[in-house]
Amino acid sequence: MIERRAGRLGVGIIGAGRVGPVLGAALAGVGHAIVGISAVSERSRERADAILPGAPVLEIPVIIERSELVILAVPDSELPSLVAGLAATGSWQPGQIVLHTAPGYGVEVLAPAAAAGAIPLAVHPALAFTGTSLDIARLQETYFAVTAAAPVLPIGQALVVEMGGEPVVVAEEDRPAYAEAIATASTFSRAIVEQATGILSGIGFENPGPFLSSLVRSAVDNALSRASAPSVGPSALLDGRDDPLDPLS
């Protein structure tokens, strides 16, 4: 029998990709108990063992049966059929918290679980995961998009805070736009870095990645600072005046 402190949850993780084990480790770090994780491939089993050593690798129905909090860390495309299939077999339990990490969905996709009495939460960490223990520390400076019905929203927010993140409420109808923003930032960042390092490699740079590291990080930080600052107005930029946000202008 699993021992855990009062107020702590038995956590089951469906999916041993880059996200699930890391979130599980963050929750285990504050006293929650990992009751099991699903891992099919050898690579996913190795990842689960590296980040959650000793966590039982179990079949999905067994994990759900034993868990008070179920984390569905699966690709967006697999989520609807997974939730509906488990509902069809009567797996979901009343009062059980079901949390998915897919950016493009809110809680409507968890309706089959909610119909069985489960508490649905959509929680997405805005982080490019490596699938290693490095991500656990990075959660400390990560914002999480949280979507849930008002009565249970505090549950999702509290779980994010326990994982070290900062919860930001995103409305159900805004999840597709949110997912688009996340995909745009991730895809373009990766593509630009790959293009730049490819050019440098072409002119003889042996280690273009480390060479560009400070430049890329500072450029992104500067762009994010501009995005967070009050607008200086288009006229200031069009009439040739210095940009007050640019220390080099």
Disulfide bonds with the S-S distance in Angstrom:
none
